[in-house]
Each structure stands twice: as structure tokens, then as C-alpha cells.
Amino acid sequence: METPDIQKLLSQAQTMQNDMAKLQEQLASRRVEGSAGGGMVTAIVTGALKVEEIQIEEALAESKDLAMLQDLVTAAVNAGLVNAQRMVQEEIQKSSGSMGSLLNVLGGS
């Protein structure tokens, strides 16, 4: 088995680290939605898993049904977080090609 080229390995690791930092920045600026109650409550969440906005239909807010409002906000935020996590995971998987090339260097291929 060949000995891995340490310089090449370090260079690829640095490139991967830079690529991951860029991806994190890009994802932090992307937004996804989660909703509940047939769209009566919508949560806007970033790729950094930060809730940026909650939208509540006026009719729901005026209903004064606090328990239902709380449940729908919770459900919308959770749906938004799930959607954001899915988006992040998909983007990381797309960019994992560079990880494979690093592993090939480690394996001597």
C-alpha cells in the first residue's frame, strides 16, 4: 500500500474545511417554511436553524383561543426546523464528494 502524500492530504483537508465554511454561510442565508393549521401559522427558519419569523392569520389571532394558538405555533416551528434540517442535510450530502476524495488519499487509492 502506498503512503499517503501528507501535503496533498493537508491541502485537501483545508479545502474541505473552507468549502464547509462557505456552505454554512450559504445555508444560514437560506430560508424554509413550516406551517400548521392549514397555513394559519407559518414559521420561517434559516439553514442555521434560527426562527426568523412567525406569521399568524388574523382570524386565528382574533379567536382568542390561546391553547390552539400555542399548539399551532409550536407545530409550525417544529415543522420549519425539520424542513431546515432536511435542507442542510441534503446540501451537505451533495457537497460530500470532496470527503470521498480525501478518504481515497487516506486509503492510498
Backbone as CSV, one residue per row, in Angstrom:
resi,resn,N_x,N_y,N_z,CA_x,CA_y,CA_z,C_x,C_y,C_z
1,MET,0.841,-1.177,0.000,0.000,0.000,0.000,0.888,1.243,0.000
2,GLU,0.497,2.224,-0.817,1.255,3.473,-0.900,1.069,4.300,0.359
3,THR,2.100,5.066,0.698,1.991,6.008,1.802,1.293,7.262,1.277
4,PRO,0.266,7.740,2.003,-0.434,8.941,1.534,0.502,10.149,1.494
5,ASP,0.319,10.998,0.504,1.069,12.245,0.388,0.493,13.220,1.420
6,ILE,1.259,13.468,2.480,0.776,14.288,3.591,0.424,15.705,3.128
7,GLN,1.238,16.281,2.252,0.946,17.629,1.754,-0.383,17.660,1.014
8,LYS,-0.597,16.647,0.180,-1.855,16.568,-0.564,-3.024,16.379,0.397
9,LEU,-2.822,15.555,1.383,-3.852,15.295,2.390,-4.205,16.576,3.146
10,LEU,-3.203,17.313,3.586,-3.433,18.559,4.309,-4.115,19.596,3.423
11,SER,-3.702,19.657,2.163,-4.309,20.593,1.225,-5.789,20.268,1.012
12,GLN,-6.094,18.993,0.834,-7.491,18.595,0.631,-8.321,18.833,1.890
13,ALA,-7.724,18.590,3.052,-8.436,18.835,4.311,-8.739,20.322,4.461
14,GLN,-7.801,21.182,4.122,-8.010,22.628,4.203,-9.091,23.063,3.223
15,THR,-9.060,22.511,2.019,-10.081,22.828,1.027,-11.466,22.414,1.525
16,MET,-11.548,21.225,2.093,-12.828,20.756,2.646,-13.328,21.683,3.749
17,GLN,-12.422,22.100,4.611,-12.794,22.987,5.705,-13.314,24.318,5.152
18,ASN,-12.648,24.856,4.161,-13.096,26.110,3.545,-14.444,25.935,2.856
19,ASP,-14.601,24.831,2.142,-15.872,24.552,1.463,-17.014,24.426,2.462
20,MET,-16.763,23.770,3.586,-17.797,23.590,4.605,-18.171,24.936,5.227
21,ALA,-17.192,25.807,5.450,-17.479,27.134,5.995,-18.334,27.946,5.021
22,LYS,-18.010,27.864,3.730,-18.802,28.568,2.707,-20.225,28.027,2.681
23,LEU,-20.357,26.702,2.752,-21.674,26.082,2.735,-22.498,26.524,3.942
24,GLN,-21.876,26.588,5.096,-22.587,27.028,6.301,-23.080,28.463,6.141
25,GLU,-22.261,29.325,5.560,-22.670,30.710,5.309,-23.861,30.764,4.353
26,GLN,-23.773,29.985,3.276,-24.854,29.969,2.290,-26.145,29.454,2.921
27,LEU,-26.047,28.390,3.701,-27.234,27.809,4.315,-27.859,28.759,5.339
28,ALA,-27.030,29.514,6.030,-27.541,30.448,7.029,-28.418,31.525,6.387
29,SER,-28.168,31.826,5.115,-28.964,32.852,4.443,-30.202,32.272,3.752
30,ARG,-30.290,30.967,3.665,-31.460,30.344,3.032,-32.576,30.188,4.048
31,ARG,-33.812,30.284,3.557,-34.979,30.216,4.444,-35.948,29.146,3.956
32,VAL,-36.543,28.469,4.904,-37.588,27.496,4.606,-38.774,27.790,5.513
33,GLU,-39.907,27.201,5.151,-41.129,27.414,5.931,-41.611,26.119,6.540
34,GLY,-42.311,26.272,7.626,-43.083,25.187,8.214,-44.421,25.784,8.595
35,SER,-45.484,25.045,8.398,-46.793,25.623,8.719,-47.646,24.614,9.464
36,ALA,-48.699,25.136,10.065,-49.644,24.303,10.815,-51.031,24.923,10.690
37,GLY,-52.013,24.106,10.958,-53.390,24.594,10.910,-53.811,25.011,9.519
38,GLY,-53.373,24.250,8.521,-53.747,24.589,7.153,-53.172,25.918,6.702
39,GLY,-52.010,26.270,7.249,-51.362,27.517,6.866,-51.751,28.700,7.733
40,MET,-52.514,28.444,8.784,-52.915,29.541,9.672,-51.710,30.112,10.432
41,VAL,-50.718,29.256,10.676,-49.482,29.698,11.320,-48.322,29.204,10.470
42,THR,-47.391,30.098,10.178,-46.212,29.754,9.396,-44.969,30.236,10.131
43,ALA,-43.965,29.363,10.190,-42.677,29.723,10.778,-41.641,29.746,9.662
44,ILE,-40.850,30.800,9.620,-39.754,30.926,8.662,-38.462,30.643,9.439
45,VAL,-37.701,29.642,8.937,-36.494,29.185,9.628,-35.324,29.216,8.653
46,THR,-34.145,29.602,9.138,-32.954,29.641,8.294,-32.229,28.298,8.328
47,GLY,-31.271,28.161,7.433,-30.423,26.978,7.419,-29.518,26.895,8.629
48,ALA,-29.420,27.982,9.389,-28.673,27.976,10.648,-29.592,27.563,11.802
49,LEU,-30.790,27.095,11.464,-31.806,26.640,12.421,-32.236,27.756,13.367
50,LYS,-32.359,28.944,12.815,-32.822,30.107,13.565,-34.213,30.476,13.067
51,VAL,-35.159,30.616,13.986,-36.505,31.035,13.618,-36.453,32.542,13.376
52,GLU,-36.763,32.948,12.153,-36.693,34.364,11.791,-38.026,35.070,11.875
53,GLU,-39.094,34.321,11.662,-40.390,34.988,11.572,-41.501,33.993,11.880
54,ILE,-42.542,34.482,12.525,-43.766,33.714,12.743,-44.902,34.537,12.142
55,GLN,-45.685,33.903,11.275,-46.839,34.573,10.670,-48.100,33.881,11.176
56,ILE,-49.043,34.678,11.663,-50.295,34.146,12.205,-51.446,34.848,11.496
57,GLU,-52.350,34.046,10.949,-53.510,34.638,10.280,-54.315,35.445,11.294
58,GLU,-54.788,36.570,10.838,-55.509,37.487,11.713,-56.714,36.826,12.387
59,ALA,-57.421,36.013,11.651,-58.616,35.363,12.216,-58.251,34.474,13.409
60,LEU,-57.126,33.795,13.323,-56.676,32.946,14.421,-56.291,33.796,15.622
61,ALA,-55.596,34.886,15.377,-55.186,35.773,16.465,-56.403,36.378,17.154
62,GLU,-57.424,36.690,16.367,-58.634,37.293,16.930,-59.518,36.293,17.660
63,SER,-59.317,35.006,17.417,-60.175,33.986,18.036,-59.973,33.899,19.542
64,LYS,-58.854,34.357,20.022,-58.513,34.348,21.445,-58.466,32.944,22.030
65,ASP,-58.297,31.943,21.161,-58.121,30.561,21.626,-56.626,30.353,21.841
66,LEU,-56.176,30.729,23.017,-54.754,30.726,23.318,-54.135,29.337,23.222
67,ALA,-54.832,28.329,23.704,-54.281,26.969,23.665,-54.065,26.506,22.225
68,MET,-55.037,26.775,21.352,-54.890,26.371,19.954,-53.761,27.160,19.300
69,LEU,-53.670,28.463,19.582,-52.604,29.288,19.022,-51.242,28.767,19.446
70,GLN,-51.086,28.432,20.708,-49.821,27.896,21.201,-49.469,26.582,20.510
71,ASP,-50.447,25.708,20.376,-50.214,24.421,19.715,-49.802,24.609,18.255
72,LEU,-50.485,25.509,17.554,-50.182,25.725,16.141,-48.824,26.392,15.940
73,VAL,-48.463,27.317,16.810,-47.141,27.948,16.718,-46.058,26.905,16.961
74,THR,-46.250,26.086,17.980,-45.283,25.023,18.274,-45.136,24.083,17.089
75,ALA,-46.258,23.664,16.521,-46.229,22.738,15.386,-45.556,23.380,14.164
76,ALA,-45.838,24.651,13.904,-45.250,25.337,12.748,-43.740,25.491,12.928
77,VAL,-43.302,25.850,14.134,-41.866,25.992,14.388,-41.174,24.645,14.228
78,ASN,-41.764,23.593,14.789,-41.162,22.263,14.655,-41.091,21.829,13.197
79,ALA,-42.137,22.103,12.429,-42.127,21.759,11.001,-41.049,22.559,10.267
80,GLY,-40.909,23.826,10.604,-39.873,24.648,9.982,-38.479,24.140,10.297
81,LEU,-38.256,23.752,11.545,-36.950,23.219,11.940,-36.645,21.907,11.225
82,VAL,-37.636,21.047,11.093,-37.451,19.780,10.369,-37.097,20.062,8.912
83,ASN,-37.806,20.996,8.293,-37.530,21.333,6.892,-36.132,21.932,6.735
84,ALA,-35.725,22.762,7.678,-34.387,23.360,7.612,-33.312,22.295,7.801
85,GLN,-33.521,21.393,8.741,-32.551,20.316,8.960,-32.432,19.432,7.727
86,ARG,-33.552,19.151,7.091,-33.547,18.339,5.875,-32.764,19.047,4.767
87,MET,-32.999,20.356,4.613,-32.290,21.128,3.598,-30.779,21.103,3.861
88,VAL,-30.386,21.303,5.106,-28.969,21.295,5.468,-28.360,19.934,5.171
89,GLN,-29.049,18.880,5.573,-28.532,17.527,5.355,-28.374,17.229,3.859
90,GLU,-29.351,17.623,3.065,-29.273,17.396,1.619,-28.088,18.146,1.003
91,GLU,-27.874,19.382,1.427,-26.768,20.165,0.878,-25.417,19.597,1.307
92,ILE,-25.329,19.122,2.526,-24.080,18.515,2.993,-23.799,17.239,2.207
93,GLN,-24.831,16.444,1.954,-24.647,15.216,1.178,-24.201,15.538,-0.247
94,LYS,-24.753,16.589,-0.829,-24.355,16.992,-2.183,-22.885,17.374,-2.221
95,SER,-22.426,18.030,-1.175,-21.047,18.516,-1.174,-20.064,17.513,-0.602
96,SER,-20.524,16.323,-0.270,-19.628,15.342,0.362,-18.697,14.656,-0.625
97,GLY,-18.728,15.027,-1.890,-17.819,14.453,-2.879,-16.362,14.691,-2.528
98,SER,-16.061,15.860,-1.976,-14.674,16.151,-1.596,-14.230,15.278,-0.433
99,MET,-15.160,14.873,0.405,-14.822,13.967,1.501,-14.378,12.622,0.945
100,GLY,-15.025,12.162,-0.103,-14.646,10.886,-0.708,-13.243,10.927,-1.271
101,SER,-12.854,12.043,-1.884,-11.510,12.133,-2.438,-10.464,12.168,-1.326
102,LEU,-10.793,12.770,-0.210,-9.878,12.775,0.922,-9.719,11.366,1.474
103,LEU,-10.812,10.646,1.562,-10.749,9.270,2.069,-9.942,8.381,1.120
104,ASN,-10.025,8.638,-0.175,-9.222,7.873,-1.137,-7.738,8.103,-0.902
105,VAL,-7.347,9.319,-0.599,-5.945,9.623,-0.327,-5.502,8.883,0.936
106,LEU,-6.351,8.890,1.946,-6.013,8.179,3.183,-5.876,6.682,2.958
107,GLY,-6.733,6.157,2.076,-6.701,4.726,1.795,-5.626,4.344,0.798
108,GLY,-4.970,5.328,0.216,-3.893,5.044,-0.725,-4.362,4.765,-2.133
109,SER,-5.629,5.030,-2.429,-6.153,4.769,-3.782,-5.744,5.830,-4.752
